[in-house]
Amino acid sequence: MSMKNLAKRKGFINRHIEGMPKQQCKVKVVTNDVGCENIFICEWEPFDRSRHRENYAERGYLGTVKIIEGRYKGIGFHAWEHSNSEFVWYAVLDNNN
């Protein structure tokens, strides 16, 4: 199976190369669902052991983005060091976007 979410995206950052932001922020992410590419506006919530239960995440969990606009508001996508399944590409948005 081809991983379309690994193809370079103009204006987006590859989280495996640049990492994810260390603080909560608004981001745009590219996701794939049954062959359909989507771009969602989300809130990034990085994993922080001081705010999450110790057993909340396995090793390698980076955090979650939750859609904050539109029809799918509230749906989340997880970022893992070892997995590309939910999203790879993102762009940090300023407060005006």
C-alpha distance (Angstrom), angle and dihedral (degrees) to the residues before:
residue distance angle dihedral
M1 . . .
S2 3.80 . .
M3 3.81 116.8 .
K4 3.79 101.0 -140.1
N5 3.77 90.0 179.0
L6 3.83 89.2 70.4
A7 3.83 94.7 63.7
K8 3.82 114.1 105.1
R9 3.81 114.8 -94.3
K10 3.80 120.3 -155.6
G11 3.80 110.8 -123.0
F12 3.81 93.5 14.7
I13 3.82 132.6 102.5
N14 3.79 123.6 -130.7
R15 3.81 105.1 -128.3
H16 3.83 91.6 -150.6
I17 3.81 90.9 60.2
E18 3.81 103.6 32.8
G19 3.82 99.8 24.5
M20 3.78 125.0 -137.7
P21 3.81 126.8 -69.7
K22 3.81 114.7 -84.5
Q23 3.80 92.7 -139.8
Q24 3.80 135.1 52.2
C25 3.80 111.4 -87.3
K26 3.79 145.1 148.3
V27 3.81 114.1 -88.8
K28 3.77 141.4 172.3
V29 3.84 114.5 -132.9
V30 3.80 134.6 -167.9
T31 3.81 114.3 -136.9
N32 3.79 133.8 174.9
D33 3.78 125.1 -143.2
V34 3.81 120.7 180.0
G35 3.80 93.2 -29.6
C36 3.81 94.7 -43.0
E37 3.79 120.2 113.8
N38 3.81 118.2 -142.6
I39 3.79 133.7 -174.1
F40 3.79 115.8 -155.3
I41 3.81 134.5 -175.9
C42 3.80 106.5 -128.2
E43 3.78 145.9 167.9
W44 3.82 112.7 -117.6
E45 3.79 114.7 -140.5
P46 3.82 109.9 -173.8
F47 3.79 117.6 -150.6
D48 3.78 110.3 -96.8
R49 3.80 115.9 180.0
S50 3.82 90.5 -154.4
R51 3.83 90.8 61.0
H52 3.83 99.2 35.4
R53 3.78 131.4 60.1
E54 3.81 112.1 -93.1
N55 3.82 92.1 -118.0
Y56 3.82 93.6 43.4
A57 3.77 95.4 101.6
E58 3.74 138.0 29.8
R59 3.76 119.9 -127.8
G60 3.80 109.8 -70.9
Y61 3.83 98.4 33.1
L62 3.82 108.3 138.6
G63 3.79 102.2 178.8
T64 3.79 144.3 -83.4
V65 3.78 136.8 -86.1
K66 3.81 116.9 -149.1
I67 3.78 122.3 -160.1
I68 3.82 109.0 -115.2
E69 3.81 101.4 -178.9
G70 3.77 138.5 50.6
R71 3.76 137.2 1.8
Y72 3.81 96.5 -26.3
K73 3.82 96.8 47.0
G74 3.81 111.3 155.7
I75 3.82 98.1 26.3
G76 3.79 112.5 126.5
F77 3.80 135.3 -150.4
H78 3.80 121.4 -159.5
A79 3.79 127.8 -139.9
W80 3.79 117.8 -145.3
E81 3.81 127.4 179.5
H82 3.80 90.9 -131.8
S83 3.83 101.4 40.7
N84 3.80 137.4 66.5
S85 3.79 95.7 -176.8
E86 3.80 101.2 107.2
F87 3.82 105.1 31.8
V88 3.80 142.2 -29.8
W89 3.82 104.9 174.5
Y90 3.80 125.0 66.0
A91 3.79 141.4 156.5
V92 3.80 125.0 -151.9
L93 3.79 111.7 -127.8
D94 3.76 126.5 -152.9
N95 3.80 120.2 -129.8
N96 3.80 91.9 -92.8
N97 3.85 95.7 60.1
